């Protein structure tokens, strides 16, 4: 499945998530490119397809933006020379996955837009469900698109709204009222850094501070990496504007009642780094809770509880703590293997499971194993891992999954495929157990999800089809993505 840590992607048959964003404004006028670099490095788990940085000097020529982006990992795209050439005290950065469709340099972000009012640089995490409609309307009024991503639709609308508004933050707010779906945005104008989060709060966004610099980014782990302190989360439906004169200015005109908020639960299950906090909830603690819930609801006698690296580890520890069954390590992963999902042939991807992950025979031989993983999408990864445990001498393999079964696609930035590609579609748990070759199989109960995150509002659409907003009538995810 597409687990979002670089070490835990095992094949190309599962999930992936789209993008991490990072913006910074240094009020003392110091260059920020290297700080953005390290921030993106901390967010690398959110996207390893492409990355980019755009910076500007607020005291220099208005509207001059220097940008650099490319395909690959952060440390592959940027060099010391390229960073030193990027002079500026305000900037934004982006790491990208495409949920589907073209993976090209043209689609890498940040997007830099030159228009009559100056320049904008934009980085976007999420997925719009009305992108096709908005794009069509723009094209028929003369817009020429350079990419196939819906982020460019957002940028165009901000630029157009800016022509009729007094401030860029008002233009961002008006544009956000037109778009529907999931978005966490960081926007750089010549003199302002702006962050915006959709009213449902699908994707995370937070604010940090380091000395006289302010940061807006996807996860708190990026703040820790650069030595910044966490200030607060950007609230669902909030637009924040950061300037030297005003500090942090807030606009909550797009906010919904809290009971309508719908955060993507997969941030807590495996997208986010375990050392991050999202909306006041520890990602690590939420995974521990998921494991405890699994032990309460799906107990089984066994000798050892193990997790599939990385996101399965914390849930496995939670299962162990609740059940009293010892927690151990069964898998050794090769951190130097590339992202196996990019291999063009399925046969190549399948053989890569053993290249990336190997079983500690001494740990599992002759034992009854409980194996905790974060999800089963199509099932081909799970059946190979179960087989590897058996080949290493495990007497029994009991699989526990720290999320409910996938039954519906996602339209909000998580690459959950169509129903007919999901192993749980039209199959019972017993039939799935038989397919993956486990002795028993248990999923997290959907009723437990809110308990994982201290009662926060979450989206459960991919489990029960109850989306927080009406989904598109046709699946456009292959055409508009990040």
Helices and strands as residue ranges (DSSP letters): E 20-26, H 33-42, G 44-46, E 50-56, E 65-71, H 74-77, H 80-84, E 90-96, G 105-107, E 111-115, E 118-128, H 131-139, H 150-162, H 168-178, E 181-188, E 193-197, E 206-210, E 213-217, H 220-225, E 229-233, E 239-243, E 247-251, G 258-260, E 263-264, H 266-266, I 267-271, E 277-278, E 281-282, H 283-297, E 304-307, H 311-323, E 331-333, G 340-342, H 346-356, E 357-359, H 361-364, E 368-373, H 380-391, E 396-401, G 419-421, H 429-436, E 440-443, G 446-448, H 449-452, E 458-459, H 461-464
